[in-house]
Amino acid sequence: LEAIKELSKSAPAKALQECGKIEVPDLKDTCIANIGETQRSKDYCTMAANSRIKDFCFSNVAKLTNDNGLCEAISTDSRKDSCYMTFVLDNKDYSVCSKITNKYLRNSCESLRQLSVLNS
């Protein structure tokens, strides 16, 4: 997988062919997700069949591209919230607070927003 990931930096199409040769479904999906991350492209994430691997791919590409809109593509609320919270904690991006489903996380986000206003 690491060799294919390295190959994907310079030749993503060739790397995708190599991933296609992997017979274990989750390993194949991880391989494809790795290409998505190195290429910073959500298009590869959508090719993964395993929803957990696909979600982590979307989350990682969102972080790498600084695009919180990609969090919306994540299938479960808890993983989606986790993606949004990364933007809150790493980038102080409080615009995502209203998109967070978990009320405790949303309240934390709003509290952090208020604290940042007080500190500025």
Secondary structure, 3 states (H helix, E strand, C coil): CHHHHHHHHHCHHHHHHHHHCCCCHHHHHHHHHHHHHHHCCHHHHCCCCCHHHHHHHHHHHHHHHCCHHHHHHCCCHHHHHHHHHHHHHHHCCHHHHHHCCCHHHHHHHHHHHHHHHHHC
